Amino acid sequence: MIAYILIIIGAVARLLPHMPNFTPVGALALFGGAKLKNKYAAILAPVAIMAMTDFYLGFHKLILFTWGSMALVALIGFWVRKKYGLGRIALGTLAGSILFFVITNFGVYLEGWYGYNFSGLVQTYVMAIPFFRNSLMGDVFYSAVFFGCYELVIYWRKKYLAFKVAGQVVSSH
């Protein structure tokens, strides 16, 4: 159920007006990898978001790079899951943003927009820096929202849904 909710949130947010690359998809991929019990759902959820929204926005030659990057960000979430904490979330968010930047812009380079030489490769990445800034800001913002809301819900459940049964505190989870 959580995977479906994440897909809906990600798809709707990607279709709403936003700054270029300032979307929750990368953060959802990381969060899904870190928190969804079903690892296949964690990998497929961000790919489903990209597929559904690209169907509406238009398919493009870089699909393998964009969709594949999101699946790989979910794998970074598996790393976050192993020693879950703020530091791992922060490093995972940064790693996911960098991974997406490197892979997708390598795809742009392979399209030959700036030439098939070292200068073209460098120009591809330089021209993409504004998009990276937006992507990183979106990933940081949405990771804070998703992981923060998750932790607030866990805290709230422990604090307010615990009850006493025969003198013992019993948690609802």
HUPE-V417433 format. One record per residue. N is the residue number from 1. RES is the residue in one small letter. PHI is phi as a letter, one per 20 degrees, with the letter a starting at -180 (NA if undefined). NEAR is the number of other ideal C-beta (glycine too) atoms within 10 Angstrom. Layout:
BEGIN
N&RES&PHI&NEAR, N&RES&PHI&NEAR
END
This chain:
BEGIN
1&m&NA&5, 2&i&f&16, 3&a&f&18, 4&y&f&11, 5&i&f&11, 6&l&f&26, 7&i&f&21, 8&i&f&12, 9&i&g&17, 10&g&f&27, 11&a&f&22, 12&v&f&13, 13&a&f&19, 14&r&f&19, 15&l&e&13, 16&l&f&8, 17&p&g&4, 18&h&b&13, 19&m&f&13, 20&p&g&11, 21&n&m&22, 22&f&e&17, 23&t&c&24, 24&p&e&25, 25&v&f&29, 26&g&f&28, 27&a&f&30, 28&l&f&31, 29&a&f&32, 30&l&f&32, 31&f&f&30, 32&g&f&29, 33&g&f&26, 34&a&e&24, 35&k&c&17, 36&l&f&21, 37&k&f&8, 38&n&e&12, 39&k&f&15, 40&y&f&10, 41&a&f&17, 42&a&f&27, 43&i&f&22, 44&l&f&19, 45&a&g&28, 46&p&f&31, 47&v&f&20, 48&a&f&19, 49&i&g&27, 50&m&f&24, 51&a&f&16, 52&m&f&17, 53&t&f&18, 54&d&f&16, 55&f&g&10, 56&y&e&9, 57&l&f&11, 58&g&o&7, 59&f&f&9, 60&h&b&11, 61&k&f&10, 62&l&e&19, 63&i&g&14, 64&l&g&11, 65&f&f&20, 66&t&f&18, 67&w&f&17, 68&g&f&17, 69&s&f&24, 70&m&f&30, 71&a&f&17, 72&l&f&19, 73&v&f&29, 74&a&f&27, 75&l&f&16, 76&i&f&22, 77&g&f&27, 78&f&f&17, 79&w&f&15, 80&v&f&25, 81&r&g&16, 82&k&f&8, 83&k&c&8, 84&y&g&13, 85&g&r&9, 86&l&g&9, 87&g&f&10, 88&r&f&18, 89&i&f&22, 90&a&f&15, 91&l&f&14, 92&g&f&27, 93&t&f&25, 94&l&f&15, 95&a&f&18, 96&g&f&28, 97&s&f&24, 98&i&f&14, 99&l&g&17, 100&f&f&26, 101&f&g&20, 102&v&f&15, 103&i&f&18, 104&t&f&22, 105&n&f&21, 106&f&f&14, 107&g&f&19, 108&v&f&19, 109&y&g&20, 110&l&f&14, 111&e&f&13, 112&g&m&10, 113&w&g&11, 114&y&d&17, 115&g&o&12, 116&y&e&11, 117&n&b&10, 118&f&f&8, 119&s&f&10, 120&g&f&14, 121&l&f&17, 122&v&f&12, 123&q&f&15, 124&t&g&20, 125&y&f&16, 126&v&f&11, 127&m&f&13, 128&a&e&18, 129&i&g&11, 130&p&g&12, 131&f&f&17, 132&f&f&18, 133&r&g&16, 134&n&f&16, 135&s&f&24, 136&l&f&20, 137&m&f&14, 138&g&f&22, 139&d&f&29, 140&v&f&16, 141&f&f&14, 142&y&f&23, 143&s&f&25, 144&a&f&14, 145&v&f&14, 146&f&f&21, 147&f&f&22, 148&g&f&11, 149&c&f&11, 150&y&g&14, 151&e&f&12, 152&l&f&10, 153&v&f&10, 154&i&f&11, 155&y&f&10, 156&w&f&10, 157&r&f&13, 158&k&f&13, 159&k&f&9, 160&y&d&9, 161&l&d&11, 162&a&f&12, 163&f&b&10, 164&k&e&8, 165&v&c&7, 166&a&l&5, 167&g&n&5, 168&q&d&7, 169&v&e&9, 170&v&d&10, 171&s&e&10, 172&s&e&9, 173&h&d&7
END
